[in-house]
Amino acid sequence: MEESLLEMGTMLMIAGMGTVFAFLTILVGAMSLMATVVSRLQPAAPADEVTHEEVAAIAAAIRRHRQS
């Protein structure tokens, strides 16, 4: 018994879509794993405190911008 072209095309489509689905699933898993590893290895972010020097520099930059 010979398979029809429609059956062969359907099987090829299912195989192709399954391959793409498997690849994307592996890719998402690998990216999630990388994000977890990087977040553990990354140093802690510094505190969000603004120093007096930074305030003075920003004020000077604004003052200079308004003068020009």
C-alpha positions in Angstrom: 0.0 0.0 0.0 1.5 3.3 -1.1 1.2 6.5 0.9 -0.5 9.5 -0.8 1.3 12.7 -1.2 -1.1 14.4 1.3 -0.1 11.9 4.0 3.6 12.3 3.2 3.3 16.1 3.3 1.4 15.9 6.6 4.1 13.6 8.2 6.8 16.0 6.9 5.0 19.0 8.3 4.6 17.3 11.7 8.3 16.3 11.8 9.4 19.8 10.9 7.1 21.5 13.4 8.2 19.0 16.1 11.9 19.7 15.4 11.3 23.5 15.6 9.3 23.1 18.8 12.0 20.9 20.4 14.8 23.4 19.4 12.9 26.4 20.8 12.1 24.5 24.0 15.8 23.7 24.4 16.7 27.3 23.6 14.3 28.8 26.2 15.7 26.3 28.8 19.3 27.2 28.0 18.6 31.0 28.2 16.8 30.6 31.5 19.7 28.6 32.9 22.2 31.3 31.6 20.1 34.0 33.2 20.1 32.2 36.6 23.9 31.6 36.4 24.6 35.2 35.4 22.4 36.6 38.2 24.3 34.6 40.8 27.7 35.6 39.5 26.9 39.2 39.0 28.0 41.4 41.9 25.4 43.1 44.0 24.2 46.5 42.7 25.5 49.5 44.6 23.0 51.4 46.8 20.9 54.0 45.1 22.2 56.8 47.3 23.2 60.0 45.5 26.4 61.6 46.8 26.9 65.4 47.3 29.5 65.4 44.5 26.9 64.0 42.1 24.3 66.5 43.1 26.8 69.3 42.6 27.9 68.0 39.2 24.2 67.7 38.1 23.4 71.2 39.3 26.5 72.6 37.5 25.5 70.9 34.3 21.9 72.2 34.5 23.2 75.7 35.3 25.6 75.6 32.3 22.9 74.3 30.0 20.5 77.0 30.9 23.1 79.7 30.3 23.8 78.5 26.7 
